[in-house]
Amino acid sequence: MSFAPLLLSFKVALIATALSGLFGTLLGALLANKRLPLRDLIDVLVTAPMVLPPTVLGYYVLVALGRRSSLGTLYEGLVGSPIVFSQTGAVVAATIGSLPLVVKSARAALEAVDPAFISAARTLGATPLRAFLTVQLPLAGGGILAGLMLGFARALGDFGVTLMVAGDIPGETQTASLAIYDAIQANRHDEALGMVAVLTALAIALLYAINKLAARRPQ
């Protein structure tokens, strides 16, 4: 069994989780604000990747970030390589898959914080940003961490969007999910079974850890 696809999957998933953790927490905080204009519409747009077919998501990404798009052309001019059919494309695909899970978890965790704690911090002179960073965010940390773990598991196993945006290039963009598909197509079932076992064990371990984390959280 080749470990290269697994190592690439871990690399892509870690970067994607970091990105979705940053932007997902910010979006979760915005959506937790009941006075946010168009909050429901933003929530729908963030949630859409969870229900749209991977081919539809891949198409949107190709249109938005492909070599003929303004963003794709700008990125290639600055970096010297395109977003699509590269490891950057794989990271983008994995981030799109994991972001909704992080946003949902972050929003729920932030909304669950007792407003009295935030009000107390404001009464003591804390600015809204400081109250968020020193009170609300730490208290919601367990729920956000659970979302990050779910996001990592989702990013690790992405298939459809990665295939469309990054391609299936051995040694470059071939993640574990794509390598499993190729191995089965080539009748290399022992090779596929090894990677399936690793991904399954990791997914079960992450879900177990999330359940334990939720059980420790104060009700």
Secondary structure, 3 states (H helix, E strand, C coil): CCCHHHHHHHHHHHHHHHHHHHHHHHHHHHHHCCCCCCHHHHHHHHHHHHCCCHHHHHHHHHHHHCCCCHHHHHHHHHHCCCCCCCHHHHHHHHHHHHHHHHHHHHHHHHHCCCHHHHHHHHHCCCCHHHHHHHHHHHHCHHHHHHHHHHHHHHHHCCCHHHHHHCCCCCCCCCCHHHHHHHHHHCCCHHHHHHHHHHHHHHHHHHHHHHHHHHHHCCC
